């Protein structure tokens, strides 16, 4: 069982208008310590408080959370940072030059204010919270963000993966406008940027938010690694302060990655401008039993097909008292993302259904899967087959989809050939699990006998992504997740 403190709120508002009959189990009312199992969407039900520490103490007093001395010490760091922000005035961010090809007149006479040379001396140090799955990173982030004063309008909480997708889109637009790609003639935009597309992107991001909260900070892509140093430098120089959560200490980010030496300065920035805090309390919350709800069905039998069809019909049929169906199931609903169209095989405005082939046999990207899970609060995936080494590209897409569901707090229903945690296991491994994979599974609280052996994934980052996906599938099958996920 994955690591989790098993948070159960006494009441979590269901975001649907009808019951799911046999598909959803009744919600638990037991109190628990802070954990990542509490979805961000549930924060609206928390008691109102003026600071992270007051919020935490209020939740403990009400019996919603159990007191935990280690977690309270972490909250005190957030409380101190929160207090510093109340008196922090970020410097004004100079306006960016228009991202369009300049005229001769504008090149001769326009001048941008110079970029600041360093972070403002009065800027508080940010917080970098790292720890294993289940140590409460997301809940702590939400508790901090939700207690920021309403007068703080320039604030943003975002999953880091979604943030980097946004950054790459902005950088691409800046390069086009600066003539660095696309036949723009090589004309540089913005005299102060010297042809660097990262500078205007950092400036624009800083103008939109001077407080950034990044959840699940990780670096696995060389494209991200190569721009992060300049991006972080730019944000810090403009006075942006941040809270970051991650599974890894800064020194272990992008470990064994291509051209990692170029990423070391970004690690140094994190260690210099952030207070790095280990969330591991030494208590193994992963072993706390978690009741599973009936959202995963195997094997692929007519009986299980009927069960999952009943769940889908329950979630997509109008209440019996209503006249007509204002939100019927339609086929091939168009979903527009990144300038192209994805067709959803079956969907209402809130529930989508795919076969596994429709979802993973197509060359969809992480951005596509995020668009799907951000649009539909509930997703059904049927006919998931066991994957072999020859289907590694499909397995990678499925892992990316699982991550998108987790990040978007999506309610997930699956029918599969074998238990869903074992779809990546294969016969070529002969039941043998490498020491590294066994260690990674143990870190994530996954008994190897539950997941099985797999020779499909070999690199360190691949093994971690595989094990994390299995861990997230366990969590998304829990009663707490199913009762509160979706919109």
DRENDO-742025 format. One line per 8 residues: number of its first residue (from 0); their letters; for each residue x, y, z of N, C-alpha, C. Coordinates in steps of 0.05 Angstrom, whole numbers. Layout:
NUM) A) X/Y/Z/X/Y/Z/X/Y/Z  ...
//
This chain:
0) XXXXXXXX) 17/-24/0/0/0/0/17/25/0  10/45/-15/27/69/-18/27/85/8  48/102/9/51/118/33/29/139/34  15/140/57/-6/160/59/-14/163/88  -21/186/97/-32/190/124/-61/187/124  -73/183/100/-101/176/98/-120/197/109  -117/222/99/-135/243/108/-164/237/101  -181/240/121/-210/238/115/-223/264/126
8) XXXXXXXX) -234/280/109/-250/303/119/-277/293/129  -288/305/148/-314/297/159/-336/300/137  -334/322/123/-354/325/101/-340/336/77  -343/324/54/-333/334/29/-356/335/10  -360/359/-1/-383/363/-18/-380/348/-44  -400/332/-51/-399/318/-77/-406/337/-99  -391/335/-121/-395/354/-143/-411/341/-165  -432/327/-158/-449/316/-179/-477/316/-167
16) XXXXXXXX) -497/313/-184/-525/316/-176/-539/290/-172  -526/267/-175/-539/242/-173/-520/221/-161  -531/200/-148/-514/179/-137/-502/162/-159  -480/148/-152/-468/130/-171/-474/101/-163  -495/97/-148/-505/71/-140/-482/54/-129  -477/31/-142/-457/12/-131/-429/21/-135  -424/42/-151/-396/49/-159/-381/64/-137  -395/79/-121/-381/97/-102/-388/88/-73
24) XXXXXXXX) -368/84/-57/-373/75/-30/-378/100/-12  -389/95/11/-395/116/30/-370/128/41  -370/154/47/-346/168/55/-340/163/85  -314/160/91/-306/156/119/-306/183/133  -309/182/160/-309/206/176/-286/207/196  -268/188/193/-245/187/212/-227/210/209  -216/220/231/-197/242/230/-170/231/223  -152/248/211/-126/238/203/-106/261/202
32) XXXXXXXX) -80/254/199/-60/275/196/-59/285/168  -45/307/163/-43/318/136/-31/298/117  -42/297/93/-32/277/73/-39/287/46  -24/276/26/-30/283/-2/-56/272/-12  -70/256/4/-94/244/-6/-117/264/-6  -113/287/7/-134/308/7/-133/324/-19  -153/323/-36/-152/338/-61/-153/368/-56  -142/383/-75/-142/412/-74/-171/422/-74
40) XXXXXXXX) -189/408/-89/-216/417/-92/-230/418/-65  -220/402/-46/-234/401/-20/-227/425/-2  -208/442/-10/-200/463/7/-222/483/13  -242/484/-4/-264/503/0/-280/496/25  -278/471/35/-293/463/58/-278/466/84  -253/475/82/-237/478/107/-246/503/122  -242/503/148/-249/527/164/-232/551/155  -244/574/156/-229/599/149/-211/607/171
48) XXXXXXXX) -186/614/165/-166/623/184/-149/644/172  -133/658/188/-117/680/178/-89/672/171  -79/649/180/-52/641/174/-51/611/173  -29/600/161/-27/571/160/-28/558/187  -15/570/207/-15/557/234/-43/558/246  -57/580/243/-84/582/254/-102/562/239  -98/559/213/-114/540/198/-110/512/207  -85/505/211/-78/478/220/-89/472/248
56) XXXXXXXX) -86/491/266/-96/488/294/-126/486/294  -139/500/276/-168/499/274/-177/472/265  -163/460/245/-170/434/235/-166/412/257  -144/416/272/-139/397/294/-160/399/315  -167/424/323/-187/428/344/-215/417/336  -221/419/310/-247/409/301/-248/379/298  -224/366/301/-223/337/298/-220/328/270  -217/347/251/-214/339/223/-186/326/219
64) XXXXXXXX) -166/336/232/-139/326/230/-130/317/258  -113/297/258/-100/289/283/-75/306/287  -69/313/312/-45/329/317/-20/313/310  0/326/298/25/314/291/47/334/295  64/330/315/85/350/322/103/356/298  111/336/283/129/342/260/115/359/240  91/353/233/77/369/213/72/397/223  67/400/249/63/427/260/89/443/257
72) XXXXXXXX) 112/430/260/137/445/256/140/454/227  131/437/208/132/446/180/113/469/175  89/468/188/70/490/185/82/516/196  98/514/217/110/538/228/129/552/208  143/536/191/159/548/170/141/563/150  118/550/142/100/564/124/88/589/137  83/587/164/72/610/178/91/633/178  117/627/183/137/649/183/139/661/155
80) XXXXXXXX) 139/645/134/140/655/107/116/672/101  92/663/109/67/677/106/69/705/119  80/706/144/82/731/158/101/750/144  123/740/133/142/757/118/128/769/93  111/754/81/98/764/56/79/787/62  69/788/86/50/809/93/62/837/92  89/838/95/103/864/95/121/867/71  120/847/53/138/848/29/125/862/6
88) XXXXXXXX) 139/882/-5/129/896/-29/148/890/-52  139/874/-71/156/867/-93/161/891/-111  185/892/-124/191/915/-141/172/915/-165  167/939/-176/150/940/-201/164/925/-224  148/912/-239/159/897/-262/157/915/-287  179/921/-300/178/938/-324/161/925/-346  146/940/-361/130/928/-382/147/917/-404  138/896/-416/152/884/-438/147/899/-464
96) XXXXXXXX) 166/898/-482/162/909/-509/142/892/-523  125/903/-540/106/886/-555/120/864/-570  110/840/-568/122/818/-582/112/818/-611  123/837/-626/117/838/-655/142/850/-668  144/846/-694/168/855/-708/170/885/-707  191/897/-696/193/926/-693/198/940/-719  190/965/-720/196/982/-743/223/995/-739  233/1008/-760/259/1022/-759/258/1043/-737
104) XXXXXXXX) 235/1058/-736/232/1079/-716/234/1068/-688  220/1045/-683/220/1034/-655/247/1024/-648  262/1014/-668/289/1003/-662/308/1026/-655  304/1049/-667/322/1072/-662/316/1086/-636  290/1088/-629/283/1107/-607/271/1093/-583  263/1067/-585/252/1054/-561/274/1042/-544  271/1045/-518/290/1034/-499/275/1021/-477  282/996/-470/269/983/-448/285/988/-423
112) XXXXXXXX) 272/989/-400/286/991/-375/305/968/-372  329/972/-360/348/949/-358/337/928/-338  345/903/-343/337/881/-326/351/885/-299  337/879/-276/350/880/-250/373/860/-249  395/868/-235/418/851/-235/416/828/-215  399/830/-195/397/809/-174/370/811/-161  364/792/-144/338/792/-130/338/815/-110  315/827/-105/314/849/-86/322/840/-58
120) XXXXXXXX) 337/856/-44/348/847/-18/326/842/3  303/854/0/281/850/20/264/826/13  269/811/-9/253/788/-16/257/765/3  236/754/15/239/731/33/249/707/18  264/690/31/273/665/19/248/647/15  247/634/-8/225/616/-13/228/590/3  208/572/0/209/547/14/209/524/-7  226/505/-3/228/481/-20/223/457/-2
128) XXXXXXXX) 199/446/-4/190/423/13/193/397/-3  208/379/7/211/354/-7/206/330/11  196/308/0/190/284/15/177/264/-3  175/240/8/163/218/-7/133/222/-11  121/205/-28/92/205/-32/79/200/-5  59/216/2/44/212/27/54/229/50  74/246/46/84/262/68/69/289/71  49/293/54/32/317/58/40/341/42
136) XXXXXXXX) 55/338/21/65/361/6/43/378/-5  24/364/-19/3/379/-33/-16/392/-13  -22/379/9/-40/391/29/-27/415/42  -1/413/48/13/436/59/13/460/40  18/454/15/17/475/-6/-11/488/-7  -32/472/-7/-59/483/-8/-65/500/17  -57/490/40/-62/504/65/-49/531/65  -24/533/55/-10/558/53/-24/577/33
144) XXXXXXXX) -30/566/9/-41/583/-12/-69/594/-5  -85/577/8/-112/584/15/-114/605/37  -92/608/52/-92/628/74/-79/654/66  -70/656/41/-59/682/32/-81/703/31  -77/727/40/-98/747/40/-110/752/12  -136/758/12/-149/762/-14/-138/787/-28  -125/804/-13/-113/828/-25/-89/821/-42  -78/797/-39/-56/787/-56/-68/777/-82
152) XXXXXXXX) -70/794/-101/-83/786/-126/-63/773/-146  -37/780/-143/-17/769/-161/-5/743/-148  -20/722/-149/-11/696/-137/-21/674/-155  -6/652/-155/-13/630/-173/-4/604/-161  -22/584/-161/-15/557/-152/-18/539/-176  2/524/-183/2/509/-208/19/484/-205  10/462/-217/27/438/-219/50/444/-237  74/436/-229/98/445/-244/98/435/-273
160) XXXXXXXX) 87/412/-277/87/401/-305/69/420/-323  46/428/-312/29/446/-327/42/473/-331  57/482/-311/71/507/-312/92/507/-335  107/485/-337/127/484/-358/115/482/-386  92/469/-388/78/469/-414/71/498/-422  62/513/-403/55/542/-408/80/557/-415  102/552/-401/128/566/-406/137/560/-435  137/535/-443/146/528/-470/129/542/-491
168) XXXXXXXX) 103/544/-487/86/558/-506/94/587/-508  99/600/-485/108/628/-484/135/632/-498  153/614/-492/180/616/-504/178/613/-534  162/594/-543/158/591/-572/147/616/-585  127/628/-572/115/653/-583/136/675/-583  152/677/-562/173/697/-561/194/693/-584  201/669/-588/221/663/-610/209/671/-637  184/664/-641/171/672/-667/172/702/-670
176) XXXXXXXX) 164/717/-649/163/746/-651/190/758/-654  211/745/-642/238/756/-643/252/748/-669  239/732/-686/251/724/-711/272/703/-707  272/689/-684/293/668/-679/285/642/-693  259/638/-698/250/615/-713/228/624/-732  221/608/-751/198/614/-769/203/635/-790  228/641/-796/233/659/-818/227/688/-812  230/696/-786/223/723/-778/244/744/-786
184) XXXXXXXX) 266/735/-798/286/754/-808/307/760/-788  306/747/-765/328/751/-745/327/776/-730  305/792/-732/303/817/-717/297/812/-688  312/824/-670/308/820/-642/287/838/-631  270/828/-614/250/844/-601/259/852/-573  256/877/-566/262/885/-539/291/889/-535  300/914/-536/328/920/-534/342/910/-510  327/907/-488/339/898/-463/343/868/-461
192) XXXXXXXX) 331/853/-480/332/824/-478/355/811/-494  367/826/-512/390/816/-527/384/790/-542  360/786/-551/354/762/-566/348/738/-549  346/742/-523/340/719/-505/310/717/-501  297/696/-510/268/694/-507/259/688/-478  277/679/-461/270/673/-433/264/698/-417  279/720/-423/276/744/-407/248/756/-409  236/759/-432/209/770/-433/189/751/-421
200) XXXXXXXX) 193/725/-423/175/705/-411/176/708/-380  200/709/-369/202/713/-340/190/739/-331  193/760/-346/182/786/-339/151/785/-340  140/771/-360/111/769/-362/100/753/-339  113/731/-332/104/714/-310/105/729/-284  126/745/-280/129/761/-256/107/782/-254  100/794/-276/79/814/-276/51/802/-269  48/776/-275/23/763/-269/21/753/-240
208) XXXXXXXX) 43/745/-229/43/734/-202/70/738/-188  69/751/-164/95/754/-150/97/732/-128  76/715/-125/77/692/-108/70/668/-125  89/649/-128/84/625/-144/86/600/-126  67/583/-128/67/558/-113/68/535/-133  91/521/-134/95/499/-152/91/472/-138  73/456/-147/69/429/-136/83/409/-154  96/389/-141/108/367/-156/131/376/-175
216) XXXXXXXX) 149/392/-164/172/402/-180/190/378/-186  194/373/-212/213/352/-221/223/360/-249  246/349/-255/259/355/-281/267/329/-293  254/321/-315/261/296/-329/266/301/-358  262/326/-367/264/332/-396/287/352/-400  304/346/-420/327/364/-425/318/392/-433  295/394/-447/285/420/-455/279/437/-430  267/425/-410/261/439/-385/287/446/-371
224) XXXXXXXX) 306/427/-369/331/432/-355/346/455/-366  346/458/-393/363/478/-406/352/507/-402  326/510/-396/316/537/-393/310/544/-364  311/525/-346/303/530/-318/321/550/-304  347/548/-308/365/566/-294/359/595/-301  357/601/-327/351/629/-335/323/637/-327  304/619/-327/277/626/-319/276/632/-289  289/615/-273/289/620/-244/304/646/-237
232) XXXXXXXX) 326/651/-251/341/676/-247/323/700/-253  309/698/-276/292/721/-283/270/726/-263  257/704/-254/235/707/-235/246/719/-208  269/709/-199/280/719/-174/288/748/-176  299/756/-199/307/784/-202/284/803/-202  261/793/-211/237/810/-210/221/808/-184  233/795/-164/222/794/-138/201/773/-133  199/753/-151/180/732/-147/189/714/-125
240) XXXXXXXX) 171/707/-106/178/688/-85/160/663/-88  170/640/-79/156/615/-86/157/595/-63  136/578/-63/136/553/-47/137/531/-67  155/512/-64/158/490/-82/156/463/-67  141/444/-78/141/417/-67/154/398/-87  167/378/-78/181/359/-95/184/332/-81  188/311/-96/195/285/-85/225/283/-78  241/303/-88/270/300/-87/283/325/-76
248) XXXXXXXX) 305/320/-62/323/342/-53/334/355/-79  340/381/-78/350/394/-102/374/380/-114  392/370/-97/416/356/-107/410/332/-124  386/320/-121/379/296/-136/361/302/-160  355/327/-165/339/334/-189/355/328/-214  341/318/-234/352/312/-261/378/295/-258  378/277/-239/401/260/-235/405/242/-259  430/241/-268/438/226/-292/425/236/-318
256) XXXXXXXX) 415/260/-317/403/271/-341/423/280/-361  415/282/-387/433/291/-408/442/320/-402  468/325/-405/479/352/-401/472/363/-373  472/345/-353/464/354/-326/482/377/-315  507/378/-324/525/399/-315/513/427/-320  498/429/-342/486/455/-349/462/461/-330  453/441/-315/430/445/-297/440/451/-269  465/446/-263/475/450/-236/471/479/-226
264) XXXXXXXX) 475/500/-243/469/527/-233/440/531/-223  421/517/-235/394/519/-226/391/507/-198  405/484/-194/404/472/-167/416/491/-147  438/504/-154/451/523/-136/432/546/-129  417/555/-149/397/576/-144/376/567/-123  367/543/-126/346/533/-108/358/531/-79  382/522/-77/394/519/-50/402/546/-38  406/566/-55/414/593/-45/390/610/-37
272) XXXXXXXX) 369/609/-54/346/627/-51/322/614/-38  325/588/-30/302/574/-17/312/561/8  294/559/28/299/543/51/290/515/45  308/496/45/302/468/37/294/452/61  270/441/61/259/428/85/250/399/78  260/380/94/253/352/90/227/346/105  208/335/91/182/330/103/180/302/117  200/286/114/199/259/124/200/259/155
280) XXXXXXXX) 178/249/167/177/250/196/187/224/208  194/204/191/203/179/202/180/159/207  156/169/204/132/151/207/124/141/180  121/115/178/113/103/152/82/102/150  70/124/140/41/125/138/31/107/115  49/98/98/40/82/75/26/56/84  33/46/107/22/21/116/-6/23/128  -16/47/131/-43/51/142/-62/40/121
288) XXXXXXXX) -80/22/129/-98/10/109/-116/31/96  -122/28/71/-139/46/56/-161/30/43  -186/37/48/-209/22/36/-210/30/6  -212/10/-11/-214/15/-39/-243/16/-48  -249/34/-66/-275/36/-77/-275/20/-103  -299/13/-112/-300/-5/-136/-300/12/-161  -276/19/-170/-274/34/-195/-256/20/-215  -242/-2/-207/-226/-17/-225/-238/-45/-228
296) XXXXXXXX) -241/-54/-253/-254/-79/-258/-236/-97/-275  -232/-122/-266/-217/-142/-281/-228/-169/-274  -225/-189/-291/-214/-187/-319/-236/-177/-338  -230/-178/-363/-249/-168/-383/-270/-189/-389  -291/-189/-372/-313/-208/-375/-338/-193/-381  -358/-206/-392/-384/-193/-396/-396/-182/-371  -392/-195/-348/-403/-186/-323/-390/-159/-315  -363/-157/-318/-350/-132/-311/-356/-110/-331
304) XXXXXXXX) -360/-118/-356/-368/-98/-376/-395/-86/-369  -413/-103/-360/-440/-93/-352/-438/-75/-327  -420/-82/-309/-416/-65/-285/-406/-37/-292  -386/-36/-309/-374/-10/-316/-394/6/-333  -409/-8/-350/-430/6/-366/-451/18/-347  -458/4/-326/-477/14/-307/-467/39/-293  -441/39/-286/-429/63/-274/-430/87/-293  -423/82/-318/-423/103/-338/-452/114/-342
312) XXXXXXXX) -471/96/-344/-499/105/-348/-509/121/-324  -500/112/-300/-508/126/-276/-498/155/-275  -474/159/-284/-461/185/-283/-470/203/-307  -482/192/-327/-488/208/-351/-518/210/-356  -535/196/-340/-564/197/-343/-575/220/-327  -595/233/-336/-607/256/-321/-623/245/-297  -627/261/-276/-643/252/-254/-671/245/-264  -684/226/-251/-710/216/-260/-731/238/-259
320) XXXXXXXX) -727/258/-242/-747/280/-239/-744/301/-260  -722/301/-276/-718/322/-295/-732/317/-321  -738/338/-336/-751/336/-362/-729/336/-383  -726/314/-398/-706/314/-419/-678/311/-408  -659/312/-425/-631/310/-417/-615/333/-429  -609/354/-412/-595/377/-422/-566/372/-429  -555/349/-420/-527/344/-424/-524/315/-434  -533/309/-458/-533/281/-467/-505/271/-475
328) XXXXXXXX) -502/245/-476/-477/233/-486/-475/237/-516  -453/248/-525/-450/252/-554/-424/238/-563  -422/232/-588/-398/219/-599/-380/239/-612  -354/234/-610/-334/250/-623/-336/280/-617  -340/286/-591/-340/314/-583/-312/327/-589  -310/350/-602/-284/362/-608/-273/376/-583  -248/372/-578/-233/386/-556/-209/399/-569  -208/425/-567/-187/440/-580/-163/445/-561
336) XXXXXXXX) -140/438/-570/-116/442/-553/-91/446/-571  -75/465/-565/-51/471/-579/-55/473/-609  -77/486/-617/-82/491/-645/-91/467/-661  -99/445/-647/-109/422/-662/-133/411/-646  -146/391/-658/-171/381/-647/-167/351/-639  -176/345/-615/-178/317/-605/-207/310/-604  -215/287/-614/-243/279/-613/-247/259/-590  -266/265/-573/-272/248/-550/-293/228/-559
344) XXXXXXXX) -288/202/-558/-306/182/-569/-335/184/-558  -337/184/-531/-363/186/-518/-360/206/-495  -379/225/-492/-376/243/-470/-402/260/-466  -405/268/-441/-422/291/-434/-403/314/-430  -413/336/-419/-395/358/-414/-376/353/-390  -382/332/-374/-366/327/-350/-354/299/-348  -364/281/-365/-355/253/-364/-346/244/-392  -323/232/-393/-312/222/-419/-307/192/-418
352) XXXXXXXX) -309/179/-441/-304/150/-442/-287/144/-466  -266/128/-462/-248/119/-483/-244/89/-480  -237/76/-502/-224/50/-500/-195/56/-496  -180/36/-487/-151/40/-483/-138/46/-509  -146/33/-531/-134/38/-557/-139/67/-566  -163/77/-561/-170/105/-569/-154/125/-553  -146/118/-529/-132/137/-511/-101/135/-515  -90/111/-519/-61/108/-518/-48/98/-544
360) XXXXXXXX) -64/89/-563/-52/81/-589/-48/104/-607  -60/127/-600/-56/151/-615/-32/167/-604  -18/182/-620/5/198/-610/-3/223/-595  -15/219/-572/-23/242/-555/0/250/-536  1/275/-529/22/285/-512/12/290/-484  31/298/-466/23/305/-439/3/328/-439  7/347/-456/-11/370/-458/-39/361/-466  -40/342/-484/-66/331/-493/-81/318/-470
368) XXXXXXXX) -66/301/-455/-79/287/-432/-88/307/-410  -72/328/-406/-80/348/-386/-105/363/-395  -107/368/-422/-130/382/-432/-155/364/-427  -152/338/-431/-175/319/-427/-183/319/-398  -163/316/-380/-170/313/-351/-178/339/-339  -170/362/-350/-179/387/-340/-207/394/-349  -215/381/-371/-242/386/-382/-263/368/-370  -255/342/-366/-274/322/-356/-266/314/-328
376) XXXXXXXX) -284/317/-309/-278/310/-281/-278/280/-277  -291/265/-294/-291/235/-292/-284/224/-320  -267/204/-319/-258/191/-345/-260/161/-341  -272/148/-361/-273/118/-363/-254/109/-384  -238/88/-377/-220/76/-397/-225/46/-396  -234/35/-418/-241/6/-419/-222/-10/-436  -222/-36/-431/-206/-55/-447/-176/-50/-446  -166/-45/-422/-137/-41/-419/-124/-69/-419
384) XXXXXXXX) -106/-73/-438/-92/-99/-441/-65/-98/-427  -55/-121/-419/-28/-123/-408/-8/-115/-430  12/-100/-422/31/-89/-441/58/-103/-440  69/-108/-463/95/-121/-465/116/-100/-473  141/-109/-473/163/-91/-480/159/-78/-508  147/-93/-526/142/-83/-553/122/-60/-553  108/-56/-531/88/-35/-529/97/-13/-510  122/-8/-509/133/11/-489/123/39/-494
392) XXXXXXXX) 120/47/-520/110/74/-526/82/77/-515  65/56/-518/38/57/-508/38/59/-477  56/43/-465/58/44/-435/66/71/-425  84/84/-439/92/111/-431/69/131/-433  53/128/-454/29/146/-456/10/141/-434  5/115/-427/-13/109/-405/-3/121/-379  23/119/-374/34/131/-349/30/161/-349  34/174/-373/30/203/-375/1/210/-369
400) XXXXXXXX) -17/193/-379/-46/198/-375/-52/195/-345  -41/174/-332/-46/170/-303/-37/195/-287  -13/205/-294/-2/229/-281/-21/253/-285  -32/256/-309/-51/278/-315/-76/275/-298  -86/251/-295/-110/246/-279/-104/254/-250  -81/246/-240/-73/252/-212/-71/282/-208  -58/295/-227/-53/324/-224/-80/340/-226  -99/330/-241/-124/344/-245/-146/334/-225
408) XXXXXXXX) -139/316/-207/-158/305/-188/-182/293/-202  -176/276/-222/-197/264/-238/-206/237/-226  -232/232/-228/-243/207/-220/-240/187/-243  -228/164/-238/-221/146/-259/-234/119/-256  -247/109/-277/-258/82/-278/-243/66/-299  -236/42/-294/-220/26/-312/-229/-3/-313  -231/-15/-337/-233/-44/-339/-208/-54/-353  -197/-76/-342/-171/-85/-352/-169/-115/-352
416) XXXXXXXX) -150/-125/-368/-146/-154/-371/-136/-166/-345  -118/-152/-331/-107/-161/-306/-111/-139/-286  -106/-143/-260/-107/-121/-241/-91/-97/-251  -103/-74/-250/-92/-50/-263/-63/-45/-255  -55/-51/-231/-28/-47/-222/-8/-65/-236  -18/-86/-249/0/-106/-261/0/-105/-292  -12/-84/-304/-12/-83/-333/15/-78/-345  34/-69/-329/61/-64/-339/80/-88/-335
424) XXXXXXXX) 71/-108/-319/89/-131/-314/90/-149/-338  112/-162/-342/115/-179/-366/129/-206/-359  127/-224/-377/138/-251/-372/168/-252/-375  179/-233/-391/208/-234/-396/225/-228/-371  212/-215/-351/227/-209/-327/231/-234/-310  216/-256/-315/217/-281/-300/213/-276/-270  197/-257/-264/191/-252/-236/213/-239/-220  235/-232/-234/258/-219/-220/256/-189/-221
432) XXXXXXXX) 260/-176/-198/258/-147/-196/286/-137/-189  296/-118/-204/322/-107/-199/323/-93/-172  347/-91/-161/350/-78/-134/340/-50/-135  346/-36/-157/337/-8/-159/307/-5/-160  294/-23/-176/265/-22/-178/252/-29/-151  264/-49/-138/253/-57/-112/256/-34/-92  278/-20/-93/282/3/-75/262/25/-80  258/30/-106/239/51/-114/211/44/-105
440) XXXXXXXX) 203/19/-109/176/10/-101/173/13/-70  194/6/-56/193/8/-27/190/37/-18  205/55/-32/203/84/-25/174/94/-29  160/82/-49/133/91/-54/112/74/-41  121/55/-24/102/38/-9/88/18/-26  101/7/-47/88/-12/-65/99/-40/-60  84/-59/-50/94/-86/-48/99/-97/-75  123/-108/-81/129/-119/-108/109/-140/-117
448) XXXXXXXX) 98/-156/-98/80/-177/-107/54/-165/-118  47/-140/-110/23/-127/-120/27/-118/-149  50/-106/-154/56/-94/-180/67/-114/-200  83/-133/-191/96/-152/-209/122/-141/-220  137/-159/-234/163/-152/-245/159/-141/-273  177/-123/-281/175/-112/-308/203/-106/-318  208/-115/-343/234/-109/-356/231/-86/-375  207/-74/-376/201/-53/-395/216/-27/-389
456) XXXXXXXX) 220/-21/-363/232/4/-355/259/-1/-343  279/14/-352/306/9/-343/320/34/-330  318/57/-343/331/81/-332/319/89/-306  334/104/-290/325/112/-264/299/128/-264  297/148/-283/273/164/-284/250/147/-294  255/129/-313/233/111/-323/222/94/-301  240/82/-285/231/65/-263/215/81/-243  225/105/-237/210/121/-217/182/129/-228
464) XXXXXXXX) 181/136/-254/155/144/-265/136/120/-265  146/96/-271/129/72/-271/119/66/-243  137/66/-223/129/60/-196/110/81/-185  115/106/-192/97/128/-182/69/125/-195  68/117/-220/42/113/-233/26/91/-219  40/69/-212/26/48/-198/17/58/-170  33/73/-157/26/84/-131/2/102/-133  1/118/-154/-22/136/-158/-47/121/-165
472) XXXXXXXX) -44/100/-180/-68/83/-186/-80/72/-160  -63/64/-141/-73/55/-115/-88/77/-102  -76/101/-101/-90/123/-87/-116/131/-101  -116/130/-128/-140/139/-142/-162/117/-141  -155/93/-131/-175/73/-126/-185/73/-98  -175/91/-81/-184/92/-53/-211/106/-50  -225/99/-29/-251/111/-24/-250/141/-21  -229/151/-7/-227/180/-3/-225/194/-30
480) XXXXXXX) -208/184/-48/-204/197/-74/-231/197/-90  -243/173/-91/-267/171/-108/-290/188/-97  -292/191/-70/-313/207/-58/-310/237/-64  -285/245/-68/-280/274/-69/-269/284/-96  -260/266/-113/-248/275/-139/-270/282/-159  -262/293/-181/-281/301/-202/-293/328/-196  -307/338/-216/-319/365/-212/-348/364/-220
//
